[in-house]
Amino acid sequence: MASEEELFANIDALLAEEPQLPPPAERARLREAAGITQARLAAALKTSTQTVKNYENGRSEPKSPRLEAYQRLLNGWAAKYPVGTSAVAPAPAPISTPVPQPTPETFTGPTTAPASEETAVPATPAAPAAPGRPARPVTSSRRPAVKKAARPAADPRFPHGPLAVLDGDGSAYGVDGIVLDCPATTVPQLVEWTLKESGIGASKLHRYGKDSDPLIVLTASAAVKLGLPERLEGHEQRRSLRLPEDHPVVKQVAKAKWQLTQRGFGPWARVYRKAQGRDRQCVQLAILSWDALDERSWPGVSEMEPADIARVLGVYATRVITPRGSTAVSGLELMTALRPPTKAVQDPATGNWVSGYNPGSLGTEPMDPAPPEATPEHPVVVNSGWTGGFLDEEAYQWVRDVDTLSDEECTLPFVVGLDLNTAFLAAAARLVVGLSAPDHFHAPTFNPKIPGSWLADLSHIEIDARLPSPFTPTGERPTGPAWYQTHTLAYAQELGHDVHPIEAYLRRETGAYLDPWHDRLKTAYVDTLADLGVTKDLTDVEFLAAMERHKQNDPALAAVLSAIKATVKGGVGKLRERPQGRNYKEGETWPALSRPTWRPDIRAAVISKARVNMHRKLNNMARMTGLFPLAVLSDCVVYPSPGESPLDFLPYAASGKPQPGAFRLGPTPGLAKLEGVQSMLWAVDLMEKDLNPARHIKGGDAVLDEGE
C-alpha cells in the first residue's frame, strides 16, 4: 500500500503540471453557451480567429500566459453553463460590408478613384477583454490616446493588418496591439502560416492594382530560431549582402518548392510561388538584425520592443504602403501601386477580357531616355557616342560670395535656417510629365506646357550676385548653351527673358503621373505631424513651439514621419538609379533599367520645379524685405537675422498674416519650419572656408568634407 508521503508527492507533481483545458468540443460548447463569437474571443485573447478555431478543433493548444487566461475564462463559463444547459443566443455580429470591386465596365478614365475606394486600412478594433487575468501587455510605451478619424471597413481577408513582428518565442506582434501565436520553426513553415492562417495582408491601393504581400519582420531571436544567422556579415555593400546558395535555409526554401527573387535571401527577402489564377503566393521577410531598417530613415526603430516596431511599421503601411525594402524602394513601389500599368480591357475581336494599358500610367515596358536625359554610362549614350551634354537639374548647393555681404548684414547677430517641408513632394503636385518616348526637334518654339529637355543659352541673363542663379544647381551663372527641363526655361520666361531653344527632346503623351503619389504622401505627412501635436490651425508662434517638442511627444510616430520624408526623397532618387558594384563597365545595362519607372526625365522635372520654387521665394523675399540668403542646400536656406526666430525677419502684412509668395511657416509640404540657429560669426567663418552653412546649421558642427 502506498504511503501518505508517496501519495502527496504524486499530487504535488500533478499540481505542478500546466493547466489542463477541457476537450476541444467542450471549449466550443462553453463559448457558444455564453453567446460569444470566435472573433470576439480572439480579440479578447489578443490572437486570431483562426487560432481560436484551432483551439476548438484540437489542432493547437494555447501557450502561457494565454493558456492561463483561456483556462480562467473556460472555468468561469463552466460554472455558469454546466453540461446540459441550453446555449444563450449569441448577439448578432456587426454586418461587415465589403468594399465593392469595380468591374472593367465601371472604369471611367485614367484618373484615380476616391481615397475611400482606393485605400484599405487593415486591422479590426479589438473587442473588450474577457473577464479574468488579462493577456500580457503588448506595448512597451505609455502615451495618451490620439483621436483618430473614422476608418473605412477593414478587408475581411486581412483581419490582422498588413504585417507582424515575430520574436523568438513564437509571438507575432501585429497592428492595434494584437498578438498571434506562430508555431513555425522554419522559414517554409513561416511562409505557409503567414499565407494560410495569419490573416495578414493589405488590400490594393487602386482598383486595377494588386494586394500588398504580407510582411513578417524578424527580430534577432526569431531569425536564430528559424536557422538564420543573427548577423549577415560580408565585405560588400550592405544592400548586396545575402545568404550563400548552399545555406541550409536557402535549401529548405527550395526543397519546399518556394522561390526567392534574384536578390536572394538578404535583409529584405521575398519568398514566393508562381501565382495560381489571381491569387498571389508571396511573403516578404525583413530581418532587423541584418539592418533591414536603415537608421537614417527609421531612427531608433530597430531598438524598440516588437509591439512598438509593429506600431511604427503598421502606421506607415496604413498611411503609405506596406514596406517592400528601403524607403526609396517603397516610394517607387507606391507610384506603381497608385498608377497600375494595366487594366482589364475587352478584346473587340473575341469579346474576351484581356490585360491592356491603363491610361495615365507608365505602362509595362521600360523606355530609353533621350541622350541628354541619360547618365554618361547609359547604353544610349555609350553606343551612340553622344557628346552633346546632359541635363544638370539638381538641388541647390550654393554659398554666397562673402564679398557681397553688406556692413548691415555683418552686424546682425544671428543666422537662421529655414527648411521647406518635403520640397520634392510639393514640387510633384499637379506636375505634368511625359508618358511616351521622346521625339527629337530642331529649333522648336518653346512651350512651357510640354514636358521635355531643351537645349538653350541662358548665359546672357543677369541675376543679382546676392542670389543664386535659378538655372544651375551651383547657383553660378551659365557659361553657354545647356540642357534644361521645361520648368527651368519657363521660369526664365517668367522673369521676363526671351527663350529660343536650339533643339529639344519632347514627349507627345503627357499626364500628372505623380498626382496620386503626392496626394497620399501629403496626407500621410500632415496626419502624422498632426498626431504629434503639429496641426494646421496653430499660429506661427504655436507652430514653432510645437515643432520644437514634437519628436518627444511620441518617438514612434516621429520615426514614421522620418520614414515618410525619406520615402519622398528616395522615391524621386530611384527614378534615376545608377549602377551598383565594382565590376560594372560603362555601356552595360544594369537592373534598374528594366523598370518602366527608370525615368530620369521625371526626376529632373521634380527637381527643376523644386529649385524654381525655392528661387521664386528667394526673389520675393528680396523684393519684400530687402533680405538676401547666405546659403542654400536643397530645401534649406540660411538668412541673417536680428533675432533667433524666423518671426524676426519673415514678412507679415499689417493684419498679421504672412505675405503670400515669400517663405511661410506651417506643417504642409512647401511651407517652412525652423532648421537651426547659429551666430553670424559662425556662418561667415564657414563661408570663408567655402563650406555651406545650410549643411551644418542644424547641429552647428562644421566638417571639412562637404561630400554627400
C-alpha positions in Angstrom: 0.0 0.0 0.0 1.3 3.5 -0.9 2.5 5.7 1.9 1.0 9.1 2.6 4.3 10.7 1.5 4.2 8.9 -1.9 0.6 10.0 -2.5 1.3 13.6 -1.6 4.3 13.6 -3.9 2.2 12.3 -6.8 -0.5 15.0 -6.1 2.2 17.8 -6.0 3.5 16.5 -9.3 0.1 16.8 -10.9 -0.4 20.3 -9.4 3.0 21.4 -10.9 1.8 20.4 -14.4 0.5 23.0 -16.9 -3.2 23.9 -16.6 -5.4 21.4 -18.2 -8.1 22.6 -20.5 -11.4 20.8 -21.2 -11.6 18.9 -24.5 -11.9 20.9 -27.7 -15.6 20.2 -28.2 -16.4 21.4 -24.7 -14.4 24.6 -25.3 -16.7 25.3 -28.3 -19.8 24.4 -26.3 -18.9 26.8 -23.5 -18.2 29.7 -25.8 -21.5 29.2 -27.7 -23.4 28.8 -24.4 -22.0 32.2 -23.4 -23.1 33.8 -26.7 -19.6 34.8 -27.7 -18.3 34.6 -31.3 -14.9 33.2 -32.2 -13.8 36.6 -33.4 -14.7 38.3 -30.2 -12.9 35.6 -28.1 -9.9 36.0 -30.4 -9.8 39.8 -29.8 -10.1 39.3 -26.0 -7.2 36.8 -26.1 -5.2 39.0 -28.5 -4.9 36.3 -31.1 -6.5 35.4 -34.4 -9.9 33.9 -35.2 -8.1 31.0 -36.9 -6.2 30.3 -33.7 -9.4 30.1 -31.7 -10.8 27.7 -34.3 -7.6 25.6 -33.9 -8.2 25.6 -30.1 -11.7 24.3 -30.6 -10.9 21.6 -33.2 -7.8 20.3 -31.4 -5.3 21.4 -34.0 -3.3 23.6 -31.5 -3.1 24.5 -27.8 -2.5 27.9 -26.3 0.8 28.8 -24.6 1.4 30.7 -21.4 0.2 33.3 -20.5 -2.7 33.0 -22.9 -3.2 29.4 -21.6 -3.9 30.6 -18.0 -6.2 33.4 -19.3 -8.1 31.0 -21.5 -8.5 28.4 -18.7 -9.8 31.0 -16.3 -12.4 32.0 -18.8 -13.5 28.4 -19.5 -13.7 27.7 -15.8 -16.0 30.7 -15.3 -18.2 29.6 -18.2 -18.2 26.0 -16.9 -19.6 27.2 -13.6 -22.3 29.2 -15.3 -23.2 26.7 -18.1 -22.8 23.1 -16.8 -23.3 20.3 -19.3 -27.0 20.2 -20.4 -27.5 24.0 -20.1 -29.1 25.5 -23.2 -27.0 27.9 -25.1 -27.6 31.6 -25.0 -28.5 33.0 -28.4 -25.4 34.9 -29.5 -25.7 38.6 -30.1 -25.9 39.4 -33.8 -22.5 40.2 -35.2 -22.0 43.6 -36.8 -22.5 43.4 -40.5 -19.3 43.9 -42.5 -19.9 45.4 -45.9 -17.1 44.6 -48.2 -15.8 47.3 -50.5 -17.2 46.7 -53.9 -14.7 45.7 -56.5 -15.2 47.5 -59.8 -15.7 45.5 -62.9 -14.0 46.5 -66.1 -17.2 48.1 -67.3 -17.2 50.7 -64.4 -13.9 52.3 -65.4 -14.4 55.9 -66.3 -11.0 57.2 -67.2 -7.3 57.4 -66.2 -8.0 59.4 -63.0 -7.6 57.6 -59.7 -10.6 56.6 -57.6 -11.5 58.5 -54.4 -9.3 57.7 -51.4 -12.1 55.8 -49.7 -12.3 53.5 -52.6 -8.6 53.0 -53.2 -7.2 53.0 -49.7 -7.7 50.0 -47.5 -6.9 50.4 -43.8 -6.3 47.0 -42.2 -6.9 45.7 -38.7 -10.2 45.4 -36.8 -10.6 47.2 -33.5 -10.3 44.8 -30.5 -13.4 43.8 -28.6 -13.5 44.3 -24.8 -11.2 42.0 -22.9 -12.7 38.9 -21.4 -13.1 38.6 -17.6 -10.2 37.1 -15.7 -6.5 37.7 -15.8 -5.6 39.9 -18.8 -3.3 38.8 -21.6 0.3 40.1 -21.4 0.9 43.8 -22.2 1.6 44.3 -25.9 3.2 47.7 -26.0 6.2 48.9 -24.2 5.3 52.6 -24.3 2.6 54.5 -22.5 1.0 57.6 -24.1 -2.3 59.3 -24.2 -4.6 58.0 -26.9 -4.7 60.2 -30.1 -8.1 60.9 -31.5 -8.4 59.2 -34.9 -10.6 59.8 -37.9 -13.1 57.1 -38.7 -11.6 54.2 -40.6 -13.1 52.6 -43.6 -14.2 49.0 -43.2 -11.3 46.6 -42.9 -10.8 44.0 -45.6 -12.2 40.8 -44.2 -9.5 38.8 -45.9 -6.8 40.5 -43.8 -8.3 40.9 -40.3 -4.9 41.2 -38.6 -3.4 44.0 -40.6 -0.6 44.3 -43.2 2.4 42.9 -41.1 3.6 41.4 -37.9 6.9 41.4 -35.9 7.9 37.9 -34.9 10.0 37.3 -31.8 11.9 34.2 -30.6 9.1 32.7 -28.5 6.7 32.5 -31.4 4.7 35.6 -30.7 3.8 37.7 -33.8 3.0 41.3 -32.9 0.6 42.9 -35.3 -1.1 46.3 -35.6 -3.5 47.6 -33.0 -1.9 45.6 -30.2 -2.9 42.1 -31.5 -0.5 39.2 -30.8 -0.7 36.0 -32.8 0.7 32.6 -32.0 3.1 31.5 -34.7 4.2 27.8 -34.4 6.7 28.0 -37.3 10.3 26.8 -36.6 11.5 27.0 -40.2 11.2 29.6 -42.9 8.9 27.5 -45.2 6.6 26.8 -42.2 6.5 30.6 -41.5 5.5 31.3 -45.1 2.8 28.7 -45.0 1.5 30.0 -41.7 1.5 33.6 -42.9 -0.5 32.8 -46.1 -2.9 30.3 -44.7 -3.5 31.1 -41.0 -2.3 34.5 -40.0 -4.9 36.8 -41.7 -2.1 39.2 -42.6 -2.0 41.3 -45.7 -3.4 44.5 -47.2 -5.8 45.5 -49.9 -4.7 47.0 -53.2 -4.5 50.8 -53.3 -6.1 51.1 -56.8 -8.9 49.2 -58.4 -6.5 47.8 -61.1 -3.6 47.1 -58.7 -2.5 44.2 -56.6 -2.9 43.4 -52.9 0.2 44.0 -50.8 2.1 40.9 -49.9 2.1 40.2 -46.1 5.3 41.3 -44.3 6.9 39.4 -41.4 9.6 41.3 -39.6 12.0 39.0 -37.7 13.8 40.0 -34.5 17.3 38.7 -34.0 15.9 35.9 -31.7 13.3 34.9 -34.3 15.9 34.8 -37.1 18.1 32.5 -35.0 15.1 30.2 -34.1 14.4 29.9 -37.9 18.0 28.8 -38.6 19.2 32.2 -39.9 22.5 33.8 -38.7 21.9 36.6 -36.2 24.1 38.9 -38.3 24.8 38.9 -42.0 28.5 39.6 -42.4 30.5 40.4 -45.5 32.8 42.9 -47.1 30.3 44.0 -49.8 27.9 46.9 -49.5 25.1 46.2 -47.1 22.5 46.2 -49.8 24.4 43.3 -51.6 24.6 41.0 -48.6 22.7 37.8 -48.8 22.9 34.1 -47.7 25.0 31.9 -49.9 23.0 29.5 -52.1 24.3 26.5 -50.1 23.0 27.8 -46.8 20.6 25.3 -45.1 17.7 27.8 -45.0 18.0 28.6 -48.7 18.0 24.8 -49.4 14.9 24.4 -47.1 13.1 27.0 -49.2 13.9 25.3 -52.4 13.0 21.9 -51.1 9.6 23.1 -50.1 9.1 24.3 -53.7 9.3 28.0 -52.8 11.4 30.5 -54.7 13.5 33.6 -53.9 13.8 36.6 -56.1 17.1 37.3 -57.9 18.2 39.4 -55.0 18.4 36.2 -52.9 17.9 35.9 -49.2 19.1 39.3 -47.8 17.8 41.8 -45.3 14.6 42.1 -47.3 13.7 38.6 -48.8 10.7 37.8 -50.9 9.6 34.1 -50.8 7.0 33.2 -53.4 5.4 30.6 -55.7 4.1 31.4 -59.1 0.5 32.8 -58.9 -2.3 30.3 -59.3 -5.1 32.2 -61.1 -5.5 35.6 -59.5 -4.1 34.6 -56.1 -0.5 35.7 -55.3 1.5 33.5 -53.1 4.3 35.7 -51.7 5.6 36.7 -48.3 8.1 39.4 -47.5 10.6 38.9 -44.7 12.6 41.8 -43.1 15.4 40.8 -40.8 16.0 43.5 -38.2 19.5 42.4 -37.1 20.6 42.4 -40.8 19.9 46.2 -40.8 16.7 45.9 -42.8 15.5 49.2 -41.3 18.1 51.9 -42.1 18.7 54.1 -39.1 18.6 57.2 -41.2 15.1 56.5 -42.4 13.8 54.7 -39.3 15.6 56.3 -36.4 15.6 54.1 -33.3 13.1 51.7 -34.6 15.3 48.6 -34.7 15.9 49.0 -30.9 12.3 49.2 -30.0 10.2 46.4 -28.5 8.4 44.2 -31.1 5.0 45.7 -30.3 6.3 49.2 -30.9 8.1 48.2 -34.1 4.7 46.8 -35.3 3.0 50.0 -34.4 5.6 52.2 -36.3 5.5 49.9 -39.4 1.8 49.5 -39.2 1.1 53.2 -39.2 3.4 53.6 -42.2 1.8 50.7 -44.0 -1.7 52.1 -43.4 -0.8 55.6 -44.5 1.8 55.0 -47.2 2.3 51.3 -48.2 3.4 48.0 -46.7 7.2 48.4 -46.7 8.9 46.5 -49.5 12.5 47.2 -48.8 14.2 50.5 -48.2 12.1 53.7 -48.0 13.4 54.5 -51.5 12.1 51.2 -52.8 8.8 51.7 -51.1 8.5 55.2 -52.6 8.9 53.8 -56.1 6.6 50.9 -55.5 3.9 53.3 -54.2 4.0 55.1 -57.6 3.2 51.9 -59.4 0.6 50.8 -56.8 -1.3 54.0 -57.3 -0.9 54.0 -61.1 -1.0 50.3 -62.1 0.4 49.8 -65.6 -2.5 47.6 -66.8 -6.3 47.2 -66.6 -8.8 44.8 -67.9 -10.0 45.7 -71.5 -12.4 43.9 -73.8 -10.9 42.5 -77.0 -13.2 43.7 -79.7 -12.5 40.7 -81.9 -13.3 38.0 -79.3 -15.2 39.8 -76.6 -12.8 38.4 -74.0 -11.4 40.5 -71.2 -7.6 40.8 -71.6 -4.8 42.9 -70.0 -4.4 46.3 -71.6 -2.7 49.6 -71.0 -4.0 51.7 -68.1 -4.1 55.4 -69.3 -2.0 57.7 -67.2 0.4 55.0 -66.1 4.0 54.3 -67.4 3.0 51.0 -68.9 4.8 47.7 -68.5 7.8 48.2 -70.8 11.0 50.2 -69.9 11.7 53.2 -72.1 15.0 54.6 -73.3 15.6 58.2 -72.3 16.8 60.9 -74.7 20.6 61.0 -74.7 20.8 64.3 -72.7 18.5 62.9 -70.0 20.6 59.7 -69.5 23.7 59.2 -67.4 27.1 59.1 -69.0 27.4 55.3 -68.6 24.0 54.6 -70.1 24.0 52.3 -73.2 22.1 55.0 -75.1 25.0 57.4 -74.6 27.9 55.0 -74.9 26.5 53.2 -78.0 25.6 56.4 -79.8 28.8 58.3 -79.0 26.7 61.2 -77.6 28.8 64.3 -76.8 26.1 66.9 -76.6 25.9 67.3 -72.9 23.4 66.3 -70.2 20.6 67.8 -68.1 22.0 69.1 -64.8 18.8 69.5 -62.9 19.9 69.0 -59.3 19.0 70.6 -56.0 20.8 73.7 -54.9 24.3 73.6 -53.3 25.1 77.3 -53.2 27.1 79.6 -50.9 27.1 83.3 -51.3 30.3 85.1 -52.0 31.5 86.7 -48.7 32.5 89.9 -50.6 28.8 90.6 -51.3 27.9 90.9 -47.6 27.0 94.4 -46.6 28.1 96.0 -43.3 24.4 95.9 -42.1 24.3 92.2 -42.7 27.5 91.5 -40.9 26.3 93.4 -37.8 23.3 91.2 -37.5 23.9 88.8 -34.6 22.3 85.6 -35.8 21.7 83.4 -38.8 18.5 81.3 -39.0 18.0 78.2 -41.2 14.6 77.6 -42.8 13.8 74.1 -44.1 11.0 73.6 -46.6 8.8 70.6 -45.7 9.2 67.8 -48.2 10.1 70.2 -51.0 10.2 67.5 -53.7 6.7 66.4 -52.7 5.4 69.9 -53.0 7.0 70.1 -56.5 5.3 66.8 -57.5 1.8 68.4 -57.0 0.0 68.8 -60.4 3.3 68.1 -62.2 2.7 67.2 -65.8 5.3 64.7 -67.1 5.9 62.8 -70.3 4.3 59.3 -70.6 5.6 58.4 -74.1 9.0 58.1 -75.7 10.8 61.3 -76.5 10.8 62.8 -80.0 13.7 65.0 -81.3 13.1 68.5 -82.6 15.4 71.2 -84.1 14.9 74.9 -83.3 11.4 74.3 -81.7 9.3 77.1 -80.3 9.3 76.9 -76.6 6.1 75.8 -75.0 6.0 75.8 -71.1 3.2 73.2 -71.2 5.2 70.5 -72.9 7.4 68.4 -70.7 10.9 67.6 -72.1 14.5 68.6 -72.3 15.5 71.8 -74.2 19.0 73.0 -75.3 19.1 76.8 -74.8 21.6 79.5 -74.0 20.7 81.4 -70.8 24.2 82.8 -70.1 23.1 86.3 -71.1 20.6 86.5 -68.1 22.0 88.6 -65.3 21.0 87.7 -61.7 21.7 89.7 -58.6 25.0 88.5 -57.2 23.4 88.1 -53.7 21.1 85.5 -55.1 21.9 82.1 -56.7 21.2 81.6 -60.4 18.0 79.7 -60.9 19.4 77.8 -63.8 22.2 75.8 -62.2 22.4 73.8 -59.0 25.7 75.5 -58.0 23.9 78.9 -58.3 26.6 80.1 -60.8 25.7 81.8 -64.0 25.6 79.5 -67.1 28.6 79.9 -69.4 26.9 78.9 -72.7 24.2 76.6 -74.1 23.0 73.8 -71.8 20.2 71.4 -71.5 17.2 72.4 -69.2 14.0 70.8 -68.2 10.8 72.6 -69.1 10.2 74.3 -65.7 13.7 75.9 -65.7 13.1 77.6 -69.1 9.5 78.5 -68.1 11.0 80.3 -65.1 13.4 82.3 -67.4 10.3 83.4 -69.3 8.6 84.3 -66.0 11.5 86.5 -65.2 10.9 88.4 -68.4 13.6 86.8 -70.7 13.2 85.5 -74.3 13.8 81.8 -74.6 14.9 80.4 -78.0 15.7 76.7 -77.8 18.3 75.3 -80.2 16.9 71.7 -80.1 14.7 69.6 -77.8 13.5 66.1 -76.8 9.8 66.3 -76.1 7.0 63.9 -75.3 3.7 64.0 -77.0 1.7 62.0 -74.4 1.6 63.7 -71.0 -0.1 63.4 -67.7 0.1 64.2 -64.0 1.5 60.8 -63.2 2.6 61.6 -59.7 -0.7 63.2 -58.5 -2.0 60.2 -56.5 1.5 59.6 -55.1 1.7 63.3 -54.0 -1.8 63.2 -52.5 -1.3 60.0 -50.5 2.2 61.1 -49.1 1.0 64.6 -48.3 -2.0 63.2 -46.3 0.4 60.8 -44.5 2.8 63.6 -43.7 0.2 66.1 -42.5 -1.7 63.4 -40.5 1.4 62.2 -38.8 2.5 65.7 -37.9 -1.0 66.3 -36.5 -0.8 63.2 -34.3 2.5 64.7 -33.0 0.6 67.9 -32.0 1.5 70.0 -35.0 -1.8 70.9 -36.6 -2.8 73.4 -39.4 -4.7 75.6 -37.0 -1.7 76.7 -35.0 -0.4 80.3 -35.1 3.2 80.7 -36.2 4.3 81.1 -32.6 2.5 78.0 -31.6 3.8 76.1 -34.7 7.4 76.8 -33.8 6.8 75.7 -30.2 5.0 72.5 -31.3 7.8 71.7 -33.8 10.4 72.1 -31.1 8.9 69.3 -28.9 7.0 67.1 -31.5 9.6 64.3 -31.6 9.5 63.9 -27.8 5.7 63.6 -27.8 5.9 60.2 -29.4 9.2 58.8 -30.7 7.4 56.0 -32.6 5.3 58.4 -34.6 8.4 60.7 -35.1 10.1 57.7 -36.7 7.1 57.3 -39.0 7.4 60.9 -40.0 11.1 60.4 -40.8 10.3 57.4 -42.9 7.6 59.4 -44.9 10.2 62.1 -45.7 12.7 59.5 -46.7 10.1 57.8 -48.9 9.6 61.1 -50.8 13.3 61.8 -51.4 14.2 58.2 -52.0 11.4 57.6 -54.4 12.4 60.5 -56.6 16.0 59.4 -56.5 15.1 55.9 -57.6 13.7 57.3 -60.8 17.4 57.6 -61.9 19.1 54.8 -60.0 22.7 54.4 -61.1 24.6 51.1 -61.5 26.0 49.5 -58.3 29.0 47.3 -57.8 32.8 47.5 -58.6 32.5 45.3 -61.6 30.2 47.5 -63.6 31.5 48.7 -67.0 30.2 51.7 -68.9 27.8 50.9 -71.6 26.4 47.8 -69.9 22.8 47.7 -68.7 22.0 47.4 -65.0 19.0 46.0 -63.3 17.2 49.3 -62.7 17.0 49.9 -66.5 14.5 47.0 -66.8 11.9 49.0 -64.9 9.3 51.3 -66.6 9.9 53.6 -63.6 13.5 54.2 -64.6 12.6 57.7 -65.7 15.4 60.3 -65.3 13.3 62.9 -67.1 10.6 62.7 -64.4 13.2 63.0 -61.7 14.6 66.1 -63.5 11.1 67.6 -63.7 10.5 67.3 -59.9 13.9 68.7 -59.0 13.7 71.5 -61.6 10.3 72.6 -60.2 11.6 72.4 -56.6 14.6 74.5 -57.4 12.5 77.1 -59.3 10.0 77.2 -56.3 12.9 77.9 -54.0 14.3 80.7 -56.2 10.9 82.3 -56.6 10.6 82.6 -52.8 14.2 83.9 -52.5 13.4 86.5 -55.1 10.1 87.5 -53.4 11.9 87.8 -50.1 14.5 90.2 -51.5 11.7 92.3 -53.1 9.5 92.4 -50.0 12.1 92.7 -47.2 15.5 93.6 -48.8 16.9 90.4 -47.3 19.2 88.1 -49.2 20.2 84.5 -48.2 23.7 83.4 -47.2 23.4 79.8 -48.4 21.0 77.2 -49.8 21.3 73.5 -49.7 18.5 71.6 -51.4 15.4 72.6 -49.3 17.3 74.5 -46.6 18.1 78.3 -46.8 20.0 80.4 -44.3 19.2 84.1 -43.7 20.9 86.7 -41.5 18.6 87.8 -38.7 18.3 90.3 -35.9 16.9 87.6 -33.6 16.9 83.9 -33.1 13.5 83.2 -34.6 12.1 83.2 -38.2 9.5 85.6 -36.8 12.2 88.3 -36.6 12.6 88.5 -40.4 9.8 86.8 -42.3 7.3 89.3 -43.9 3.9 89.8 -42.4 1.0 92.0 -43.5 -0.4 94.7 -41.2 -3.2 92.2 -40.4 -0.6 89.8 -39.0 -1.0 87.3 -41.9 2.1 86.0 -43.7 2.8 87.7 -47.0 2.0 85.4 -50.0 4.9 84.4 -52.2 7.6 84.6 -49.5 8.6 81.8 -47.0 5.8 80.9 -44.7 5.8 78.8 -41.6 3.4 75.8 -41.4 3.1 72.0 -41.4 2.2 71.3 -45.0 4.6 70.4 -47.9 6.2 73.5 -49.3 5.8 75.6 -46.1 8.8 76.2 -43.8 10.0 75.2 -40.4 13.0 76.2 -38.3 16.1 74.2 -39.2 18.6 75.8 -36.8 20.1 79.0 -35.3 23.7 80.0 -35.1 25.8 83.2 -34.8 26.6 85.4 -37.8 30.3 84.9 -37.0 29.9 81.2 -37.2 28.3 81.5 -40.7 30.9 83.9 -42.0 33.7 81.7 -40.8 32.2 78.7 -42.8 31.7 80.9 -45.9 35.3 82.0 -45.9 36.3 78.3 -45.9 33.9 77.6 -48.8 31.7 75.5 -46.6 27.9 75.6 -46.7 26.3 77.0 -43.5 23.0 75.4 -44.6 24.6 71.9 -44.2 25.7 72.5 -40.7 23.2 74.9 -39.1 21.1 72.2 -37.5 23.9 70.8 -35.4 26.4 73.6 -35.5 29.4 71.5 -36.1 31.2 72.0 -39.4 33.3 69.4 -41.1 35.8 69.8 -43.8 34.3 67.1 -46.1 31.3 68.6 -48.0 30.6 65.3 -49.9 27.2 63.8 -49.8 
